[in-house]
Amino acid sequence: MSRDIDVLVLGGAGVDTIVHVPQLPLPYADSYMIDPGIRTRAGQTGDFVALGLSALGLNTHHLDMLGADPEGDLVRALHRDHAIPLTEIPQPAGTKRAVNLVGPDGRRLSLYDATRTHPDDRLPEPTVRALATRSRHAHVSITQPCAHALPLLRESGATISTDLHNWDGKDPYQEEFAHAADIVFLSTTALTGTPERTMRAIAENGRAELVIATAGAEGAYLFADDELTHIPTVTPHGPVIDSNGAGDAFAAAFLYGWLNRETPQRAALYGSIAGAHACTVPSTETAPIHRNQLLSRATGLDTAGGAPL
């Protein structure tokens, strides 16, 4: 069967309400006047990865559960406007939603509505199997329906990646995803031990050939071939406004490089460039980096002698 889909993205579709606050943590007060206002827009982790992959020229398909509600309409419109195929499964509890508090320095605190998911949520096996057998690669969000889909993805022959986000290195829920994936992304934010210890454990106890830990202003770490490499940070091309979506942009650009047979180090450079770009985009806007921009900035770093090869 022809694998006409480059990347199948599972899960992570939803809407965020963005609230800019004067500081984080936010001191208690009876009320705050919010400027530049409060806005709800489509886009959670799966949406942003799908947008990033599509902007880089990869044939991308998104599969998730959506409600018959205004929030679901926003998600459907986002995919329609960006020409990203979306297969939606009805979600009686409604579309996933969150409130993101964004501080002046771009840091984010996310509040997720736990009532929009249920442990018994499932993506239909025939649908997962049909899409996975058409896909070169599957990127899996750590939402409950996707956990049940992992064995089917493995059977399909597609390679798998996942993002554990701010995993502490111990919670068994994320561990299931970590051990099933060929490429694992995570953030160092909540790790209780050293990045290397957690990354090495993921590789030793699961299937991962590559483990990438993003560390904000400190850059990122790449664990490959039993060796840890530090990936330097890339200076954003404009002011840092918002970190929302930076990790998703990193993952999308890394996968672009990896699927185009670049070295892991080169793919990580692409990820760093895309993550830095995302930090310059307000969270109320959707402006992923495009392939020509990515490659041009990578070439510029090469010329300046600042790119890991």
C-alpha positions in Angstrom: 0.0 0.0 0.0 1.3 3.5 -0.9 2.2 5.6 2.1 0.9 8.9 0.8 0.7 10.5 4.2 4.1 11.7 5.5 2.9 12.2 9.1 -0.3 11.2 10.8 -0.9 13.3 13.9 -3.0 11.7 16.6 -4.8 13.7 19.3 -4.1 17.2 20.7 -6.9 19.0 18.9 -8.6 21.7 20.9 -9.0 25.4 21.7 -7.1 27.7 24.1 -8.3 30.9 25.7 -5.3 33.2 26.0 -5.1 35.6 28.9 -2.1 38.0 29.2 -1.3 38.6 32.9 1.0 41.2 34.5 3.1 38.5 36.1 3.4 34.7 36.9 2.6 33.5 39.4 -0.4 35.8 39.5 -1.0 37.4 42.9 -4.6 37.2 44.2 -6.8 40.2 43.5 -10.5 40.6 43.1 -10.1 41.6 39.4 -7.5 42.5 36.7 -7.9 44.6 33.6 -6.4 42.5 30.8 -4.6 44.2 27.9 -4.4 43.2 25.0 -7.6 41.4 25.9 -8.8 37.8 26.1 -9.1 35.7 23.0 -10.1 32.1 22.3 -8.5 30.5 19.3 -8.1 27.0 17.9 -4.8 25.3 18.5 -3.5 22.8 21.0 -0.4 20.6 20.8 -1.6 18.3 18.0 -3.0 21.2 16.0 0.3 23.1 16.2 2.4 20.1 15.2 0.2 19.5 12.2 0.4 23.1 11.2 4.2 23.1 11.6 4.6 19.9 9.5 2.2 21.2 6.8 4.0 24.6 6.6 7.3 22.7 6.0 5.8 20.8 3.0 5.0 17.5 4.6 1.7 15.7 3.7 0.0 15.8 7.1 -3.3 14.2 8.4 -4.8 14.9 11.8 -7.0 12.4 13.7 -8.8 13.2 17.0 -12.1 13.5 18.8 -14.1 16.7 18.5 -17.4 17.9 20.0 -20.4 19.3 18.1 -19.8 22.7 19.7 -18.4 26.1 18.8 -14.9 25.1 19.9 -15.0 22.2 17.5 -16.0 24.5 14.8 -12.9 26.6 15.5 -10.7 23.6 15.1 -12.4 22.5 11.9 -12.0 26.0 10.5 -8.3 26.1 11.4 -7.6 22.8 9.5 -9.8 23.9 6.6 -8.0 27.3 6.3 -4.6 25.6 6.2 -5.7 22.7 4.0 -4.8 20.1 6.5 -7.0 17.0 6.3 -8.8 16.2 9.5 -10.6 13.0 10.5 -12.8 13.8 13.5 -14.4 11.3 15.8 -17.4 12.5 17.8 -16.7 13.5 21.4 -19.9 13.7 23.5 -18.0 15.5 26.3 -17.1 18.3 23.9 -13.9 19.6 22.4 -10.8 19.9 24.5 -10.2 23.4 25.9 -7.7 25.2 28.1 -6.9 28.6 29.5 -3.4 29.8 29.0 -2.0 32.6 31.3 0.9 34.3 29.6 3.3 36.5 31.5 5.2 39.5 30.2 8.3 37.4 29.6 6.4 34.9 27.4 6.2 32.1 30.0 2.9 30.2 30.1 0.7 28.5 32.7 -2.0 26.2 31.2 -5.2 25.2 32.9 -6.8 22.2 31.1 -10.5 21.3 31.4 -10.4 17.7 32.7 -14.1 17.2 32.0 -13.5 16.9 28.2 -11.9 13.5 28.3 -12.7 10.1 29.7 -10.5 7.0 30.3 -12.7 5.0 28.0 -12.4 7.3 25.0 -11.3 5.5 21.9 -10.2 6.2 18.4 -12.0 3.6 16.2 -9.5 0.8 15.4 -10.5 0.6 11.7 -9.9 4.3 11.3 -6.5 4.2 13.0 -5.5 1.2 11.1 -6.5 2.6 7.7 -4.7 5.9 8.2 -1.6 4.4 9.8 -1.0 2.0 7.0 -1.0 5.0 4.6 1.5 6.9 6.8 5.3 7.0 6.9 5.3 8.3 10.5 2.8 8.9 13.4 3.2 11.6 16.0 1.1 10.8 19.1 -0.2 13.3 21.6 -0.3 12.0 25.2 -4.1 12.1 25.4 -6.1 9.1 26.6 -7.5 7.9 23.2 -4.0 7.8 21.8 -2.7 5.5 24.5 -5.1 2.8 23.2 -4.0 3.4 19.6 -0.3 2.7 20.2 -0.4 -1.1 19.5 -2.2 -0.5 16.2 0.4 2.1 15.2 3.2 -0.3 15.9 1.5 -3.0 13.8 1.1 -0.7 10.9 4.8 -0.4 10.3 4.9 3.4 10.7 7.5 4.9 12.9 6.2 6.7 16.0 7.1 9.9 17.9 5.6 11.4 21.0 6.0 14.5 23.2 6.0 13.9 26.9 5.9 17.7 27.5 6.8 18.6 31.2 7.1 15.0 32.4 8.8 14.5 35.8 10.5 11.3 34.7 8.4 9.2 37.0 4.6 9.4 36.1 3.7 6.0 34.6 1.1 7.6 32.3 3.7 9.3 30.1 6.0 6.3 30.5 3.7 4.1 28.3 4.1 6.6 25.4 7.8 7.0 26.0 8.5 3.3 25.7 6.3 2.8 22.6 7.9 5.6 20.5 11.0 5.6 18.2 11.5 9.3 18.8 10.7 10.9 22.1 10.5 14.6 22.8 10.2 16.1 26.3 10.9 19.3 28.3 13.4 19.5 31.1 11.1 21.8 33.0 9.8 19.3 35.6 12.5 16.6 35.5 13.6 15.6 39.0 17.0 14.3 37.9 19.5 15.2 35.2 18.2 15.2 31.6 20.7 12.5 30.6 19.5 10.1 33.3 15.9 10.4 32.2 16.8 10.3 28.5 19.0 7.3 28.9 16.3 5.4 30.8 13.8 6.1 28.0 16.2 4.6 25.4 17.1 1.6 27.6 13.6 0.7 28.6 11.8 1.4 25.4 12.2 1.5 21.6 13.5 5.0 21.3 16.5 5.6 18.9 16.4 9.3 19.5 15.4 11.3 22.7 15.3 15.0 22.6 14.9 17.2 25.7 14.2 20.9 25.1 15.5 23.3 27.8 14.3 26.7 26.9 17.0 29.4 26.9 19.6 26.6 27.6 19.0 25.0 24.2 18.2 21.3 23.9 19.8 17.9 24.5 19.9 15.0 22.0 20.5 11.4 23.1 21.5 9.2 20.2 23.8 6.3 19.7 24.3 6.1 23.5 25.7 9.6 23.5 24.3 12.9 24.9 24.8 16.1 22.8 24.0 19.6 23.8 22.2 21.6 21.1 22.9 25.3 21.5 20.1 27.8 21.6 19.2 29.7 18.5 18.7 33.5 18.9 15.2 34.4 17.8 15.0 36.8 14.8 12.7 39.1 16.8 11.6 39.9 20.4 10.5 37.0 22.5 6.7 37.4 23.0 5.3 34.1 23.9 6.6 30.6 24.4 3.3 29.0 23.6 3.8 26.4 20.8 7.6 26.5 20.8 7.9 22.8 21.8 5.4 21.8 19.1 7.3 23.8 16.5 10.6 22.2 17.6 9.1 18.7 17.2 7.6 19.5 13.7 10.9 20.9 12.4 12.9 18.0 13.9 10.6 15.5 12.2 10.9 17.4 8.9 14.7 17.0 9.1 14.6 13.4 10.2 12.1 12.3 7.6 14.3 14.0 5.0 17.3 11.9 6.2 19.2 14.7 7.8 21.5 13.8 10.7 19.8 13.9 14.2 22.0 16.9 15.0 20.9 18.7 11.9 17.2 17.9 12.6 17.7 19.3 16.1 19.1 22.5 14.6 15.9 22.8 12.5 13.9 22.2 15.7 15.8 25.0 17.5 15.2 27.4 14.7 11.5 26.7 14.5 11.1 26.9 18.3 12.9 30.2 18.4 10.6 31.5 15.6 7.5 30.4 17.6 8.6 32.5 20.5 8.3 35.6 18.4 4.7 34.9 17.4 1.8 36.0 19.7 -0.1 33.0 21.0 -3.3 34.6 19.6 -1.9 34.2 16.1 -1.0 31.3 13.9 2.2 31.8 11.9 4.4 28.6 11.7 7.8 28.8 10.1 7.8 27.8 6.4 10.3 25.6 4.7 12.1 28.3 2.8 12.5 30.4 6.0 13.8 27.4 8.0 16.4 26.4 5.4 17.5 30.0 4.9 18.1 30.5 8.6 19.9 27.2 8.8 22.1 28.2 5.9 22.8 31.6 7.7 23.9 29.7 10.8 26.2 27.5 8.7 27.8 30.6 7.1 28.3 32.1 10.5 29.8 28.9 11.8 27.1 28.5 14.4 25.3 25.4 13.3 25.9 21.9 14.7 26.3 19.5 11.8 
